[in-house]
Amino acid sequence: MESNVKAEDLRHLEFLALNSKEIVEKQVDSYRQQHSYAGTIIGFTVLFIPFFLNSIDGSNETIQLITIVPIVLFISSILLMLSIFRGKPLDQALSTEKFDTLMIKTYKEILVYEIGANTVSYTRNNAVTRKGNKRYTLGVGLTTIAILIAIVLLLISSFMAIEKGPTKVQVVSPTAR
């Protein structure tokens, strides 16, 4: 009877150790995915800015002056996304440096240690991921607003080009000799 109780306790600890490890792994995967998305947004923005500026070239001076707004938003977004890459790496719980120490522990002590290490890692990582999430969300918002302003400016510029009056052309006939 007593061995069943011990086995039950260990299964409970194994369950907690496995789930706490999965939570930290999901946190790290999410962090890596965010880095990937930030890189994609930076790439898109860097490609869109020259296209936008080239399309506005030759339009009304007022429209050209207003283009400063989306350009500033794009640059701010790029800087926010780049700051995500400067964040410190996440803690991934159980360290290989602890293996020697853990080899002399019982299975139950190892499981308890792993649960504690995963909990501490998740808590430490939470501050880093929250900061990164705020920057990412703000960067996506700035990029979206900048794209919308850019599209409106492009449409206004193209409609203003259509509405210009007809160009007068003077036909000059060649002189006969």
C-alpha positions in Angstrom: 0.0 0.0 0.0 2.8 2.4 0.9 4.6 1.9 -2.5 1.4 2.8 -4.3 1.2 6.1 -2.4 4.8 6.9 -3.3 4.3 6.0 -6.9 1.2 8.2 -6.9 3.2 11.1 -5.4 5.8 10.7 -8.1 3.3 10.7 -10.9 1.9 13.9 -9.6 5.3 15.5 -9.5 6.1 14.1 -13.0 2.9 15.6 -14.3 3.8 19.0 -12.8 7.4 18.8 -14.0 6.3 18.0 -17.6 3.6 20.7 -17.7 5.9 23.4 -16.2 8.5 22.4 -18.8 6.0 22.7 -21.6 4.9 26.1 -20.4 8.4 27.4 -20.5 9.0 25.9 -24.0 5.8 27.5 -25.3 7.0 30.8 -23.8 10.4 30.5 -25.5 8.7 29.5 -28.8 6.4 32.4 -28.7 9.3 34.8 -28.1 11.2 33.3 -31.1 8.1 33.6 -33.3 7.7 37.3 -32.2 11.3 37.9 -33.3 10.5 36.3 -36.7 7.4 38.5 -37.1 9.4 41.6 -36.1 12.0 40.8 -38.8 9.3 40.4 -41.4 7.7 43.7 -40.5 11.1 45.4 -40.7 11.7 44.0 -44.1 8.3 45.0 -45.4 8.7 48.5 -44.0 12.1 49.0 -45.5 10.8 47.9 -48.9 7.6 50.0 -48.7 9.3 53.3 -47.8 11.1 53.8 -51.2 8.1 52.7 -53.1 5.9 55.2 -51.2 8.4 58.1 -51.6 8.8 57.3 -55.3 5.1 57.3 -55.9 4.6 60.6 -54.1 7.4 62.3 -56.1 6.1 65.1 -58.3 2.8 65.5 -56.4 1.5 68.5 -54.6 3.9 70.1 -52.1 1.3 69.8 -49.3 1.1 66.1 -49.9 4.8 65.8 -50.0 5.0 67.7 -46.7 2.4 65.4 -45.1 4.5 62.3 -46.1 6.7 63.2 -43.2 4.1 61.7 -40.8 4.0 58.2 -42.2 7.8 58.2 -42.7 8.3 59.1 -39.0 5.8 56.4 -38.0 7.6 53.8 -40.2 11.0 54.8 -38.7 9.6 54.6 -35.2 8.2 51.2 -35.9 11.5 49.9 -37.3 13.3 51.2 -34.2 10.8 49.5 -31.9 11.1 46.2 -33.8 14.9 46.4 -33.7 14.7 47.0 -29.9 12.9 43.6 -29.6 16.1 42.0 -30.9 18.2 43.7 -28.3 16.2 42.0 -25.5 18.0 39.6 -23.3 17.7 35.9 -24.0 15.1 33.9 -22.1 16.0 31.5 -19.3 15.2 27.9 -20.4 15.0 26.4 -16.9 17.1 23.4 -16.1 20.8 24.2 -16.7 23.4 21.6 -17.7 25.6 23.1 -15.0 23.3 21.5 -12.4 23.5 18.0 -13.8 26.5 17.0 -11.6 24.6 18.2 -8.5 21.4 16.5 -9.5 23.0 13.1 -10.1 23.3 12.4 -6.4 19.7 13.4 -5.7 16.7 11.2 -5.5 14.2 11.1 -8.4 11.6 13.0 -6.2 14.2 15.7 -5.4 15.1 16.1 -9.1 11.4 16.5 -10.0 10.9 19.0 -7.3 14.0 20.9 -8.4 12.8 20.9 -12.1 9.4 22.2 -11.1 11.1 25.0 -9.2 13.5 25.8 -12.0 10.7 26.0 -14.5 8.6 28.2 -12.3 11.5 30.6 -11.7 12.4 30.6 -15.5 8.8 31.4 -16.4 8.7 34.3 -13.9 12.0 35.7 -15.1 11.0 35.4 -18.7 7.6 37.0 -18.1 9.1 40.5 -17.6 11.2 40.2 -20.8 8.3 38.8 -22.9 5.9 41.5 -21.6 8.3 44.3 -22.6 8.8 42.7 -26.0 5.1 42.2 -26.5 4.4 45.9 -25.7 7.1 47.0 -28.2 5.8 44.6 -30.8 2.2 45.7 -30.4 3.1 49.3 -30.6 5.3 48.7 -33.6 2.5 46.9 -35.5 0.1 49.7 -34.6 2.5 52.3 -35.9 3.1 50.4 -39.1 -0.6 49.9 -39.7 -1.3 53.6 -39.1 1.6 54.6 -41.4 0.4 52.3 -44.2 -3.1 53.7 -44.0 -1.9 57.3 -44.1 0.4 56.4 -47.0 -2.4 54.7 -49.0 -4.6 57.8 -48.4 -1.8 60.1 -49.6 -1.2 57.9 -52.6 -4.9 58.0 -53.5 -5.2 61.8 -53.0 -2.0 62.3 -55.1 -3.3 60.2 -57.9 -6.8 61.9 -57.9 -5.1 65.3 -57.9 -3.1 64.3 -60.9 -6.2 63.3 -62.7 -8.1 66.5 -61.8 -5.4 68.8 -63.3 -6.7 70.9 -66.2 -5.9 69.9 -69.7 -2.5 70.8 -71.0 -2.5 73.3 -73.8 -0.4 72.2 -76.7 0.7 74.6 -79.4 1.2 73.0 -82.7 4.1 74.5 -84.6 4.2 73.8 -88.3 7.5 73.4 -90.0 8.4 76.3 -92.2 8.8 75.6 -95.9 12.1 76.6 -97.6 
